[in-house]
Every structure is written in C-alpha cells, then in structure tokens.
C-alpha cells in the first residue's frame, strides 16, 4: 500500500486507490471503526506497509493491567447421607405402591424406622398409634385425602406438633392453601434421597426446638431401688424375656 494511502484507509467508506472493490468487497468501515475503538481506549494505531508485499496494523494500549482471573464456580454435590441424623420413626403415606417402595429404598440399611399407610384413614390410625417424628404425606388419596389428614392431626393435642411434609405431583401453593400454615414443607414427586436429607437438616439441624422435643430422653426417676443379688437379677431378666418381650415384639410395627 503506498504511503499516501495509509492515512486515507482510516476514513469512512474509503479504500486504497485502484483497489478492485468487486474482487475484495467491503464498505471501507472496518479500519475506521477499529481506529475509533483504539482511540477510545487511549491506544495508538500504527501501520507499516510495503507495496506488493502487505501491511501490518498494530494497536498499542499503554498501562493495561491483566484482568483478574474469575473465581472457579463453586460445585456442590447433593447430600445423600441419611445416617447423619439420630434414628427417626417416619410415617410414609401414599396410595401408589411404587412410591412407597421408592422411599423404602432410600432408607434401606439405615437405622430409621418407617411405617407405611396407603390412605388417609390408615395415616391417621398409624399416627395415633405410633406417634412418628415425621410424616411424608401424599396429597391425593382414597378414603381421606392429605388435607383432611392434616386438619385432623393438627386439631389433636397428641399429634399437633408432628412435622408434616406434603408430597405431591402437583406442587402448587393453591392446592394446599387451606393447610399451608399447618405443614412444614411441600415437596414435588418424584422424591429423591437428597430432598429428604435437606428436609431432615432443616428439621433437626436448624430447628433446635424440634430436636430437643424429639431426641431428648428424660431420665427415669427411680426411688428406693433395692439392691438385687445375682439370683434376683437373673429372675428379673428371665421375667422380662419370657413375659414381656413377646408382647413388645407383637406390638412393634413392621419395617
């Protein structure tokens, strides 16, 4: 490019004299825009050119500091550890057998104890009988639906403090409007083990009052306990095993 064309190529809609526009195309705005951007950043645009060989355009920017490296995004992994909690008795109510099996699988090999119900009437009966520490309750069920179960349990002094998690395939606030203040959370189906762990964290790690209510074991008040000799202790153990253990095993809920 001849020296006299060097400054002209930065003008709008201008190309080198004699250049075949049809062959090379362009509007003559590329270098104009580039130079204006360089000027805006307090830079300098330089050109060196040799006719018949080519041209070099150099943009120089003074006092430019290196950009700070963006921090790596925090990668979090779901927590699936159900054994970080003290053993719980949990009532699971759903009229679909596969949903019950799914939740049963989450708790397999843990120390937590699950009780199952297939409708709202069974849910109420098992709650009154076993007093679970948490309920996973389906919303739409035969006999009695989840809303009726919640109303009944929250109006019963012996069950009103049991946390209830509504599990539903239609997790819309409108569907639980009348019981929203009575439940702890609303979870969509299908449940995951991670969902359950997060709920238990909120219940028993973050909510200290619940933890103390459910996990505090009062010490028995025993007065004037007699000193038993070896024979008396053996007789007491035999009585407990032979007379009371079978009754306890009969009344205990199945896993």
VMD Tcl script that draws the C-alpha trace (Angstrom):
set ca {
  {0.00 0.00 0.00}
  {1.54 3.38 -1.00}
  {2.41 5.73 1.85}
  {-0.09 8.36 0.68}
  {-2.93 5.86 1.16}
  {-2.05 4.92 4.72}
  {-3.94 7.74 6.44}
  {-6.84 7.61 3.99}
  {-7.71 3.98 4.76}
  {-8.91 5.04 8.22}
  {-11.53 7.36 6.72}
  {-15.11 6.16 6.40}
  {-16.09 4.42 3.15}
  {-12.53 4.68 1.84}
  {-10.32 2.01 0.32}
  {-6.91 2.05 -1.35}
  {-6.82 3.86 -4.70}
  {-7.15 1.47 -7.61}
  {-8.40 -1.44 -5.45}
  {-10.86 -3.75 -7.16}
  {-13.95 -3.32 -4.95}
  {-15.81 -6.12 -6.68}
  {-12.90 -8.50 -6.02}
  {-12.21 -7.57 -2.39}
  {-15.61 -6.24 -1.29}
  {-16.12 -4.31 1.94}
  {-17.59 -0.91 2.77}
  {-14.43 0.79 3.96}
  {-15.66 0.98 7.56}
  {-13.66 -1.80 9.25}
  {-10.46 0.16 9.84}
  {-12.45 3.30 10.72}
  {-14.34 1.52 13.49}
  {-11.19 -0.22 14.72}
  {-9.25 3.06 14.99}
  {-12.08 4.76 16.86}
  {-12.24 1.92 19.38}
  {-8.48 2.07 19.89}
  {-8.65 5.83 20.41}
  {-11.47 5.47 22.94}
  {-9.23 3.15 24.99}
  {-6.33 5.69 24.85}
  {-4.48 3.40 22.47}
  {-2.44 4.10 19.34}
  {-2.90 2.63 15.86}
  {0.24 2.19 13.70}
  {0.62 0.92 10.13}
  {3.65 -0.40 8.29}
  {3.20 -1.34 4.63}
  {5.28 -2.42 1.64}
  {3.75 -2.22 -1.79}
  {3.25 -5.65 -3.28}
  {4.04 -7.44 -0.02}
  {1.44 -6.49 2.57}
  {0.53 -4.32 5.56}
  {0.77 -4.71 9.32}
  {-1.66 -2.85 11.60}
  {-0.56 -2.63 15.25}
  {-2.75 -1.44 18.14}
  {-0.87 -0.42 21.28}
  {-2.58 0.16 24.65}
  {-0.50 1.73 27.44}
  {-0.94 0.93 31.14}
  {-3.27 -2.03 30.66}
  {-3.35 -4.32 33.69}
  {-4.10 -8.01 33.44}
  {-7.67 -8.98 34.14}
  {-8.21 -10.83 37.39}
  {-8.88 -14.49 36.93}
  {-12.51 -15.20 37.61}
  {-13.02 -17.50 40.57}
  {-13.91 -21.05 39.76}
  {-17.62 -21.73 40.17}
  {-18.49 -23.47 43.42}
  {-19.50 -27.03 42.69}
  {-21.86 -28.51 45.26}
  {-22.87 -32.13 45.45}
  {-26.18 -33.39 46.85}
  {-26.05 -34.77 50.36}
  {-27.47 -38.30 50.47}
  {-26.36 -39.23 53.99}
  {-29.46 -40.18 55.99}
  {-27.34 -41.64 58.79}
  {-26.16 -38.21 59.98}
  {-29.44 -38.00 61.91}
  {-30.41 -39.85 65.03}
  {-32.81 -42.74 64.31}
  {-36.29 -41.49 63.47}
  {-39.73 -43.05 63.18}
  {-41.25 -41.79 59.94}
  {-44.77 -42.38 58.66}
  {-44.96 -42.56 54.86}
  {-48.43 -42.38 53.29}
  {-49.12 -42.94 49.60}
  {-51.72 -44.96 47.70}
  {-49.22 -45.90 44.96}
  {-47.12 -48.94 45.91}
  {-44.15 -47.93 43.74}
  {-43.87 -44.61 45.58}
  {-43.72 -46.42 48.91}
  {-41.07 -48.78 47.57}
  {-39.00 -45.85 46.32}
  {-38.92 -44.20 49.74}
  {-38.32 -47.54 51.44}
  {-35.27 -47.98 49.23}
  {-33.86 -44.59 50.29}
  {-33.87 -45.70 53.94}
  {-32.67 -49.25 53.33}
  {-29.83 -50.27 55.68}
  {-30.28 -47.14 57.84}
  {-31.39 -47.16 61.48}
  {-34.53 -45.15 60.73}
  {-37.86 -46.89 61.18}
  {-40.55 -46.49 58.51}
  {-44.26 -47.04 58.96}
  {-46.46 -47.17 55.85}
  {-50.06 -46.24 55.11}
  {-51.98 -46.44 51.82}
  {-54.76 -43.94 52.52}
  {-55.67 -41.09 54.81}
  {-57.58 -43.26 57.26}
  {-54.59 -45.56 57.76}
  {-52.34 -42.50 58.11}
  {-54.41 -41.16 61.00}
  {-54.64 -44.57 62.70}
  {-50.88 -45.19 62.46}
  {-50.08 -41.67 63.62}
  {-52.24 -42.05 66.71}
  {-50.72 -45.46 67.42}
  {-47.01 -44.89 66.79}
  {-46.57 -41.10 67.19}
  {-43.95 -40.74 64.40}
  {-41.41 -37.95 64.50}
  {-42.05 -37.01 60.87}
  {-44.74 -37.62 58.25}
  {-44.37 -37.81 54.47}
  {-47.96 -37.42 53.32}
  {-49.41 -37.75 49.83}
  {-51.99 -35.12 48.94}
  {-54.47 -37.06 46.79}
  {-55.53 -40.37 48.35}
  {-58.64 -42.53 48.70}
  {-60.87 -42.60 51.79}
  {-59.36 -39.38 53.21}
  {-57.07 -37.03 51.29}
  {-53.97 -35.32 52.67}
  {-55.80 -32.11 53.51}
  {-58.30 -33.91 55.73}
  {-55.49 -35.83 57.43}
  {-53.60 -32.63 58.22}
  {-56.70 -30.95 59.63}
  {-57.44 -33.92 61.88}
  {-53.89 -34.31 63.20}
  {-53.33 -30.61 63.83}
  {-56.56 -30.46 65.85}
  {-55.48 -33.38 68.02}
  {-53.29 -32.39 71.02}
  {-51.31 -35.63 70.87}
  {-50.30 -35.18 67.20}
  {-50.42 -31.44 66.54}
  {-46.62 -30.99 66.83}
  {-45.61 -33.73 64.40}
  {-43.97 -32.13 61.33}
  {-45.84 -32.95 58.12}
  {-44.26 -32.88 54.65}
  {-46.78 -32.88 51.83}
  {-45.53 -34.89 48.84}
  {-47.47 -34.34 45.64}
  {-47.24 -34.50 41.86}
  {-48.96 -31.08 41.71}
  {-46.84 -28.84 43.95}
  {-48.91 -25.67 43.63}
  {-49.48 -23.38 46.59}
  {-53.15 -23.04 45.64}
  {-53.75 -26.76 46.21}
  {-52.69 -26.56 49.87}
  {-53.82 -23.02 50.64}
  {-56.10 -24.04 53.50}
  {-53.40 -26.11 55.27}
  {-50.29 -24.12 54.29}
  {-49.76 -22.85 57.83}
  {-50.02 -26.37 59.26}
  {-47.36 -28.16 57.22}
  {-43.59 -27.89 57.32}
  {-42.85 -28.15 53.59}
  {-44.20 -29.10 50.18}
  {-42.13 -31.47 48.02}
  {-42.75 -32.45 44.39}
  {-42.83 -36.01 43.16}
  {-40.81 -38.00 42.45}
  {-38.93 -37.64 45.71}
  {-35.17 -38.01 45.84}
  {-32.94 -39.07 48.70}
  {-31.30 -35.65 48.55}
  {-34.70 -33.92 49.03}
  {-35.34 -35.94 52.15}
  {-31.88 -35.22 53.59}
  {-32.37 -31.48 53.08}
  {-35.73 -31.60 54.85}
  {-34.26 -33.51 57.79}
  {-31.44 -30.97 58.04}
  {-33.94 -28.12 58.29}
  {-36.00 -30.02 60.83}
  {-33.37 -31.43 63.13}
  {-30.15 -29.49 62.49}
  {-31.51 -25.98 62.08}
  {-34.62 -26.25 64.26}
  {-33.24 -26.84 67.75}
  {-36.64 -26.84 69.40}
  {-37.77 -29.80 67.31}
  {-34.55 -31.65 68.01}
  {-34.90 -31.21 71.73}
  {-38.57 -32.24 71.58}
  {-37.95 -35.45 69.70}
  {-34.50 -36.53 70.80}
  {-34.38 -35.61 74.48}
  {-34.86 -38.78 76.51}
  {-35.90 -38.00 80.08}
  {-34.07 -39.86 82.78}
  {-36.36 -42.14 84.78}
  {-36.97 -41.13 88.34}
  {-36.37 -44.21 90.44}
  {-36.60 -44.01 94.19}
  {-35.56 -46.56 96.78}
  {-34.24 -49.04 94.21}
  {-33.37 -52.18 96.17}
  {-30.01 -53.86 95.85}
  {-30.55 -57.11 93.98}
  {-28.34 -60.14 94.35}
  {-27.29 -62.29 91.37}
  {-30.27 -64.63 91.68}
  {-32.81 -61.81 91.86}
  {-31.31 -60.08 88.81}
  {-31.39 -63.34 86.84}
  {-35.04 -63.86 87.81}
  {-35.92 -60.31 86.68}
  {-34.18 -60.78 83.31}
  {-35.98 -64.09 82.74}
  {-39.33 -62.47 83.53}
  {-38.72 -59.67 81.06}
  {-37.63 -62.08 78.31}
  {-40.36 -64.66 78.81}
  {-43.34 -62.46 79.70}
  {-42.80 -59.02 78.21}
  {-40.52 -59.39 75.19}
  {-43.09 -61.42 73.19}
  {-45.70 -58.72 73.86}
  {-43.34 -55.98 72.71}
  {-42.43 -57.88 69.53}
  {-46.12 -58.46 68.78}
  {-46.98 -54.78 69.13}
  {-43.91 -53.39 67.32}
  {-44.63 -52.05 63.79}
  {-43.06 -53.84 60.86}
  {-40.19 -52.17 58.98}
}
mol new
graphics top color blue
foreach p $ca { graphics top sphere $p radius 0.5 }
foreach p [lrange $ca 0 end-1] q [lrange $ca 1 end] { graphics top cylinder $p $q radius 0.2 }
display resetview
